[in-house]
Structure formats: C-alpha cells, structure tokens
Amino acid sequence: MHPFEYVRAKSVDEAVAALAKHGERARPFAGGTDALVMARAGRWELDALVDIKHIPETNILELGSSEFRHGAAVPCYKVYESPEISAAFPGLVDSASIIGGIQIQSRAGLGGNLCNASPSGDGICALIVHNTTCVIAGPNGKREVASEDFCTGPGRSVIGNGEMLVELKIPTPKKGFGAAYQRFTPRNEMDIAVAGVASSVQLDGNTIVSARVALAAVGPTPILSTAGDSLAGKEATADNISAAAQIASSEATPISDMRGTAEQRTHLVGVLARRTLERAVERARENN
C-alpha cells in the first residue's frame, strides 16, 4: 500500500471535487471498515481517501411522516438504538444489528454496506424490500437510483468516478406494513451469509396488497425476486407463502464454494423466504 492523500471533506461539493480529481484512484469512506481492508489487501490502488463522515447531509437521520432519510455515513448502532426508528423499521434493525459485531456496528453503516456491493451484504436486501431510493452526488449534480438497481456485480455498483452516495430515502411504513431479514451462517456473529432473504408485505386485513422478496449471497448481486409479485392480491395463508418461497428458491443462482454448495443455498432460500414472509406478515398485523 503506497502513500495516499487523506481528504476530510466538509461538504458534498468538496468531496465530489476531490473524488473527481483523482478519478478511479479515489474512494469515499465513512466507517472505513471495508475501505481499509481493501487498501491493505491491494484490491484498491489509491491516491486519495475522501472522508465523508463530517458532511451534514451524510449524517442526517430523520424520520418524517412520509419518508425516512438515512445519511450514507450514519453507523448501524444509531438505527437500532433509536426507539422511534426501531419501532418503525424492525426489518432494517434485523440487518443493522448483525453487520459484523458491536465494534463494527459503531463505525459501519447501511450506506457503506450498500456501496461495498457484496452479494452477501446483510443490509442491502432489507433496503430493497423497503423500496429504498439511493441519492448519489457527482460532478453533474445529484441523481436517484432504486436500491435494487444499485449493485451491478460483486464489489461493483452504479457509483461512477467522482460520485458518492449521499443518503438513503425510505418510505415511512403505513399501517399494515411489515418486513424481516434472516440469514444462515455457521456462526451467529462476525460471519458472512451462506444465504439470506429479506421480505416485506403490505396487508389490508388478511389480503397481501403488495410484497417484496430479496435474496442475498445466491447470485452475483442481491436479487429482487418475483416471489413478492406472486403474492399481490392473495390471502396471507401458509399455502400462498410456501408457494412464493418456492418461486424465490427457483430464482436463486448460487455457486458452490467453501461456505456451502449451490444445492444447499437454493434450499436455504426457500426456507428463509418462508420464514421472513411469515415474520413480515406477523409484524404487519402488529402494525395495525
């Protein structure tokens, strides 16, 4: 790892200018739990690291009546230690509370987890099923991207040279909304998901108005499954949920590696999809 410039940006414009100056040899960072690992391992050739955690816009954590604004530099613990946010977004807490251990969660955030673009990132699928919009700033101004379109490959995203994630905008849940995330790992903490699934549902009585199911660690990017679409307009019954879980399982495209076989991962997706849909329905009923 050769010497590089450290830029302590105090505004979005200052950060974008520094990132644009160094192009692909610059990276933004907040918690740094991924950035430093990448730099030390030689995965990134850096001329500059741009610190974005002192920018007001990246630290916003504001729950409004229609929208939850989550700054890209906000660490995980601020999500699950807020009673108001935890009550409104238990599905996000499912993810934020298992990204690394306690020490990692005091630095790392959902924004960085998304930008790392790992197929097994625990925060990404939860953001997808919450219909999250990603606000990106760059030399040409700001643009918005749906969370399901953010990751383009393992470790790759729509973020271009000179760009940075500023914030996440998430619709504030309505009554009858519920979400959940679960993963399978050999250990409870500090481990990478063999498979993971996030689900959300919007209920009207016992009818599923809409649903979303997203899969982790079973493809080159997190996968927004059509299993959610298959549930729209149907009753929240065990049979319908099981059928949707099988659709999710069929859409997984895993590989076999040292952490698990493709067959095991495919089976796990079906199990986790059923469990998270059941938990999401349970939370949706509690939210009435």
Rosetta blueprint (number, residue, H / E / L):
1 M L
2 H L
3 P L
4 F L
5 E E
6 Y E
7 V E
8 R E
9 A L
10 K L
11 S L
12 V H
13 D H
14 E H
15 A H
16 V H
17 A H
18 A H
19 L H
20 A H
21 K H
22 H H
23 G H
24 E H
25 R H
26 A E
27 R E
28 P E
29 F E
30 A L
31 G L
32 G L
33 T L
34 D L
35 A H
36 L H
37 V H
38 M H
39 A H
40 R H
41 A L
42 G L
43 R L
44 W L
45 E L
46 L L
47 D L
48 A E
49 L E
50 V E
51 D E
52 I L
53 K L
54 H L
55 I L
56 P H
57 E H
58 T H
59 N H
60 I L
61 L E
62 E E
63 L E
64 G L
65 S L
66 S L
67 E E
68 F E
69 R E
70 H E
71 G E
72 A L
73 A L
74 V L
75 P L
76 C H
77 Y H
78 K H
79 V H
80 Y H
81 E L
82 S L
83 P H
84 E H
85 I H
86 S H
87 A H
88 A H
89 F L
90 P H
91 G H
92 L H
93 V H
94 D H
95 S H
96 A H
97 S L
98 I L
99 I L
100 G L
101 G L
102 I H
103 Q H
104 I H
105 Q H
106 S L
107 R L
108 A L
109 G L
110 L H
111 G H
112 G H
113 N H
114 L H
115 C H
116 N H
117 A L
118 S L
119 P L
120 S L
121 G L
122 D L
123 G L
124 I H
125 C H
126 A H
127 L H
128 I H
129 V H
130 H L
131 N L
132 T L
133 T E
134 C E
135 V E
136 I E
137 A E
138 G E
139 P L
140 N L
141 G E
142 K E
143 R E
144 E E
145 V E
146 A E
147 S H
148 E H
149 D H
150 F L
151 C E
152 T E
153 G E
154 P L
155 G L
156 R E
157 S E
158 V L
159 I L
160 G L
161 N L
162 G L
163 E L
164 M E
165 L E
166 V E
167 E E
168 L E
169 K E
170 I E
171 P E
172 T L
173 P L
174 K L
175 K L
176 G L
177 F E
178 G E
179 A E
180 A E
181 Y E
182 Q E
183 R E
184 F E
185 T L
186 P L
187 R L
188 N L
189 E L
190 M L
191 D L
192 I L
193 A L
194 V L
195 A E
196 G E
197 V E
198 A E
199 S E
200 S E
201 V E
202 Q E
203 L E
204 D E
205 G L
206 N L
207 T E
208 I E
209 V E
210 S E
211 A E
212 R E
213 V E
214 A E
215 L E
216 A E
217 A L
218 V L
219 G L
220 P L
221 T L
222 P L
223 I E
224 L E
225 S E
226 T L
227 A H
228 G H
229 D H
230 S H
231 L H
232 A L
233 G L
234 K E
235 E E
236 A L
237 T L
238 A H
239 D H
240 N H
241 I H
242 S H
243 A H
244 A H
245 A H
246 Q H
247 I H
248 A H
249 S H
250 S H
251 E H
252 A L
253 T L
254 P L
255 I L
256 S L
257 D E
258 M L
259 R L
260 G E
261 T L
262 A H
263 E H
264 Q H
265 R H
266 T H
267 H H
268 L H
269 V H
270 G H
271 V H
272 L H
273 A H
274 R H
275 R H
276 T H
277 L H
278 E H
279 R H
280 A H
281 V H
282 E H
283 R H
284 A H
285 R H
286 E H
287 N L
288 N L
